[in-house]
Amino acid sequence: MKKIVVFFVLFISVGLALAQAPNWDVKENEYQYTMTIVARLNVNGKALVKSGDKVAAFVGNVCRGVSGVTYVASEKKYYAFLTVFSNQQNESISFKLYDSSADKVTTVSKPLVFVVNEHKGNLFQSYSIAEPALNHLSEILSFSFKDINSLSSTVSNGLVKVNISESYPLTNLKPVFTLSAGASLFKNKVLQKSGDVTDNFSSEITYQVLSEDESSLKTYKVSVGASVDLTLFYKKDAVCYAGGAIKVVSKREGALVQVTSNGKTVATRQIINGEALFPDLNAGSYIATLGNEWKIINIRVKEK
């Protein structure tokens, strides 16, 4: 007896759930014109990807098109391939979304004007049917590189210009970027993840930013310049019980620094860990040289 009761409870529950699913239907034979849409569906920030999820197009209370969602393996996304029917141009089309997991119908606030034989959306840049509407902005907000302090970085009118130290090779940089909320960055239609992909910036690179609702696709050209690192020269004067010192600080790791006095080489050191140190120097005039940079350094005897 208990099994029978449980069965009836389950049967009634399932029946009620199925009864709540919308019975959307369009009488295609009554219309002579169509327009088609490749769309992605979203309710409250959640993509609709279940087999029971649906979208329907309406003029007033009359259903003019219905579609479920289809998985496209090449894009790893779900799309609704919707055909909308009409007998006249410029009708206002509204949409309703059915979320099968929540068993809920949502009315979309953004309408669409019917245009005979028009096609909207594709697999890369689909038409968004969402409530609330997704973000339409497609901006690069900031652009830099992982583990590198940019000397400057500007974004203006589709151009991104970044300046970094010459000590970093332009051929091996990982972009770090921020975008408009929900937007995505692409290179040759391949999705880019911030701080993840190494690229060669010795020449200009073109990116595209796709807005969250996929209505806006903006092109950006990124160029990177390398600035010469200024070498820093420091000195410590001698005292009666110890010689003076010269320290040369540079990002040119491994480069040779030469210290001369009166035309004679006093010492030569490599830049190691960013510096070369010349200790125990007598009072006098010295020239420290690194590549094309040089500085006259006078070491004096410091009195107490």
Secondary structure as UniProt FT lines:
FT   HELIX           2..20
FT   HELIX           28..30
FT   STRAND          33..43
FT   TURN            44..45
FT   STRAND          46..47
FT   TURN            51..52
FT   STRAND          54..59
FT   TURN            60..61
FT   STRAND          62..67
FT   STRAND          70..72
FT   TURN            73..76
FT   STRAND          77..86
FT   TURN            89..90
FT   STRAND          92..99
FT   TURN            100..103
FT   STRAND          104..113
FT   TURN            116..117
FT   STRAND          119..120
FT   STRAND          127..131
FT   STRAND          140..145
FT   TURN            146..147
FT   STRAND          152..156
FT   TURN            157..158
FT   STRAND          159..165
FT   TURN            166..167
FT   TURN            170..171
FT   STRAND          175..179
FT   TURN            181..182
FT   STRAND          184..187
FT   TURN            188..189
FT   STRAND          190..192
FT   TURN            194..196
FT   STRAND          205..210
FT   TURN            212..213
FT   STRAND          217..227
FT   STRAND          232..236
FT   STRAND          238..239
FT   TURN            240..241
FT   STRAND          244..249
FT   TURN            253..254
FT   STRAND          256..261
FT   TURN            262..263
FT   STRAND          264..270
FT   TURN            273..274
FT   STRAND          275..281
FT   STRAND          284..290
FT   TURN            291..292
FT   STRAND          293..299
//
